[in-house]
Amino acid sequence: MNACYMSLLAGIKAQLMILLLHILSAGPIPRHVAFEMDGNRRFARLTGRRAIEGHSDGFHTLKRVLEICMRLDIRCVTVYAFAIENFNRPPDEVGALMKLAEERLVEIAQNGALLSQYGVRLNVLGHRELLPMHVQVAIDKAEGMTRHNSRAILNVCAPYASRHEITLAVQSVIQQALDKESFDSSSITEQTIEENLMTSLGGSPPLDIFIRTSGVKRLSGFLQWQCCENTQIHMVNTYWPDFGLWDFVPILLDYQRKVWARSSS
């Protein structure tokens, strides 16, 4: 009886979620949303578990939130999975994270899984040469499995830092100017730098919404160029493993309200 009741309750909740997403999708929908997935380790400590278990919970949250975004027809989702400075964490935690990344990237990219189901192309952005070779191989495999998907984009930033991304973009623009027959410094502009950012090269539209979980109120080296005057920035108190639809809805409603306000002014 109890199992039957729980199954019925889960079915009702799923139907309500679909109805809510349908209502939300009738309004303006952001093209590009970024998540700084913070708080996995603190969430694990609160529940008396190891840090890697918090990271594993965070991966399940990513799948759940990504599916919500796809149902809303959000074209691009970017997540901060691993900062370059995270290599300074305890070696056992870093090693466990590398193993988790190796397994889960291929898991979500394989035929019939989430990315295949919704036609999402995977881009792994960052200084990937710093990663162990077995993780690089897994990344190449996962990206290859989704190469022909064209409905949406998932950018996984790992290992990533905005300073590194901006530095590479500036270097590329300068090299392109030097490669011309006559050097023209006027070709080095904000626009050409932006066009050479990893997100731009991967086909991502401008960033509409930036969300950081866990209550920390800073960007911490994530998409610092992409966050501009048109980006709505939200710092929420929920730890990433607990983040869900009811945290996301107020952010989307605020986005829609501001879009409507701009269009009517």
Residue pairs with C-beta under 8 A, 6 or more apart in sequence:
17 245
18 71
20 245
20 249
21 68
21 71
21 72
24 72
24 249
24 252
24 253
24 256
25 71
25 72
25 73
27 256
27 259
27 260
28 255
28 256
28 259
28 260
29 72
29 73
29 74
29 252
30 74
30 208
30 209
30 252
30 255
31 74
31 75
31 76
31 205
31 206
31 208
32 74
32 75
32 76
32 77
32 78
32 204
32 205
32 206
32 207
32 208
32 209
33 69
33 74
33 76
33 77
33 78
33 208
33 209
33 210
33 211
34 77
34 78
34 79
34 80
34 207
34 209
34 210
34 211
34 222
34 223
34 226
35 62
35 65
35 77
35 78
35 79
35 80
35 211
35 212
35 213
35 240
35 243
36 79
36 80
36 210
36 211
36 212
36 213
36 219
36 220
36 222
37 58
37 61
37 62
37 79
37 80
37 81
37 213
37 240
38 212
38 213
38 214
38 216
38 220
38 239
38 240
39 213
39 214
39 215
39 238
39 239
39 240
39 241
40 51
40 54
40 55
40 57
40 58
40 239
40 240
40 241
41 51
41 54
41 55
42 54
42 214
42 239
43 54
43 57
43 58
43 239
43 240
43 241
43 242
44 50
44 51
44 52
44 53
44 54
44 55
44 57
45 51
45 54
46 239
51 93
51 96
52 93
52 96
52 97
52 100
54 241
55 96
55 97
55 100
56 100
57 241
58 240
58 241
59 100
59 104
60 241
61 240
61 241
61 242
61 243
61 244
62 79
63 108
63 114
64 244
65 77
65 243
65 244
65 248
66 77
66 114
66 120
66 154
67 114
67 118
68 245
68 248
69 77
69 152
70 118
70 120
70 152
72 252
74 152
75 152
75 153
75 205
76 152
76 153
76 154
76 155
76 203
76 204
76 205
77 152
77 153
77 154
77 155
78 125
78 154
78 155
78 157
78 199
78 204
78 207
78 223
79 154
79 155
79 156
79 157
80 157
80 160
80 222
80 223
81 101
81 156
81 157
81 158
81 160
82 97
82 101
82 126
82 157
82 158
82 159
82 160
83 159
83 160
83 161
83 220
83 221
83 222
84 126
84 127
84 130
84 159
84 160
84 161
84 164
85 161
85 221
86 94
86 97
86 159
87 94
87 130
87 159
98 131
98 132
98 134
98 135
101 135
101 138
101 158
102 134
102 135
102 138
103 138
105 122
105 124
105 138
105 139
105 142
105 156
106 138
106 141
106 142
106 145
107 113
108 114
108 115
108 122
108 142
109 115
109 116
109 122
109 141
109 142
109 143
109 145
109 146
110 116
110 145
111 145
114 120
115 121
115 122
115 145
115 146
115 149
115 154
116 145
116 146
116 149
118 151
118 152
119 149
119 150
119 151
119 152
120 146
120 149
120 151
120 152
120 153
120 154
121 146
121 147
121 148
121 149
121 150
121 152
121 153
121 154
121 203
122 142
122 143
122 145
122 146
122 154
122 156
123 143
123 153
123 154
123 155
123 156
123 198
123 202
123 204
124 139
124 142
124 143
124 155
124 156
124 157
124 158
125 155
125 156
125 157
125 158
125 160
125 165
125 198
125 199
125 202
126 157
126 158
126 159
126 160
126 161
126 164
126 165
126 198
127 159
127 160
127 161
127 164
128 136
128 139
128 158
128 159
129 136
130 159
131 139
131 158
131 159
153 202
153 203
153 204
155 198
155 199
155 202
155 204
157 222
160 221
160 222
161 221
162 219
162 221
162 222
162 223
162 224
162 225
163 221
163 224
165 197
165 198
165 199
165 225
166 193
166 197
166 224
166 225
168 196
168 198
169 193
169 194
169 196
169 197
169 198
169 225
170 188
170 193
170 196
172 196
173 187
173 188
173 192
173 193
173 196
174 188
176 187
176 192
177 183
177 184
177 185
177 187
177 188
180 187
193 225
194 200
194 225
195 201
197 225
197 226
199 207
199 223
199 226
206 226
206 228
206 230
206 231
207 223
207 226
207 227
207 228
207 231
208 230
208 231
208 232
208 255
209 231
209 232
209 233
209 234
209 251
209 255
210 219
210 223
210 227
210 231
210 232
210 233
210 234
211 234
211 236
211 248
211 251
212 218
212 219
212 220
212 222
212 234
212 235
212 236
213 236
213 237
213 238
213 239
213 240
213 243
213 247
214 237
214 238
214 239
214 240
215 235
215 236
215 237
216 235
217 235
219 227
227 233
232 251
232 254
232 255
232 258
234 251
234 254
236 243
236 247
236 251
238 247
